[in-house]
Amino acid sequence: MTRDTEVPARVRRALARASALGFPGVCEDPMGPLLATLAAAVPPDGRILELGTGTGVGTAWLAEGLGQRDDVRLETVELDESLATAVRADDWPPYVTVHTGDAEALLPTLGRFDLIFADAVAGKWTGLDLTIDALAPGGLLVVDDMDLARYTDPRHRAAVQRVERTLADDPRLVVARIPAGTGLIMSTRRPDRRPSRSRYS
């Protein structure tokens, strides 16, 4: 559990926005510090994508991991214009871009990313294939809220199971299920195969 004294100021502001706006869907421990850790490991000139900005809690943790780096781009997508506007009003580093729109419509236009945090219906429960396509070779996809016990609606349970099967069955991915927090699945996209070259050629 993250202690209040360990929560960065930008994350505290995002949590305060969630409270003020009555927004319940903030990322829970241990997701925040994990996102910061993964962001810190993004390679030089890398790109990070978050699907589902909400009030910017996940965005803030990702930015915390990047710190003062100026070689990485962090892009986040939010369907709700009012939420996106509230997040944009905060003090973000210049490498952060908040997009407004449907993730499934935007994903084909955004390019490829080294780290993707899928935290929205679009791009996870629907359009997951687009999210996987947007993952760069060697890139990491993090999907949360995968603990089936959290859901009582049969449709939601079916959606979660469909996501898990899609990730597990995709030959491009190496997948690990992590029973922590709200339930995580982390997937790495295998590097593209390169033609083998004979040592004698």
Disulfide bonds with the S-S distance in Angstrom:
none
